[in-house]
Amino acid sequence: MASSICRSLIRKVWRSYADDLNRAPRTEGIYTIGFEHPDGEVEYKYVGHSNNIRRRLQQHTRQSSDISEFVQEQFFLDGGLNLRIKWKEEEDGSCVEGLYLDCMTITLGYWPELNRQDGNRCM
């Protein structure tokens, strides 16, 4: 289950954090935050799970954590011009958050640098 959702999330088109935040669903799922470099390459910075994706993405603009501080800094510098988001709605995803991270790491070839924990596995 986690690997198919992870691959589906990777295939999704990146959206602008600043412009498309209000398009994020108010449902449970997995989301990722990326940073678009000048060459157009988007680096995955964070993968997370939330019971309400939109609310969680909004919280990152004002809370204190590594990813939230990064998001806030980018909005301060240029209105979040280079921040990207994408998500996959998924019920009961909290217990496999760590598996999503593992799959993303294997597929991408690197651990998203602002994920400081392994994610929940409920095992």
Disulfide bonds with the S-S distance in Angstrom:
Cys6-Cys103 2.26
Cys95-Cys122 2.19
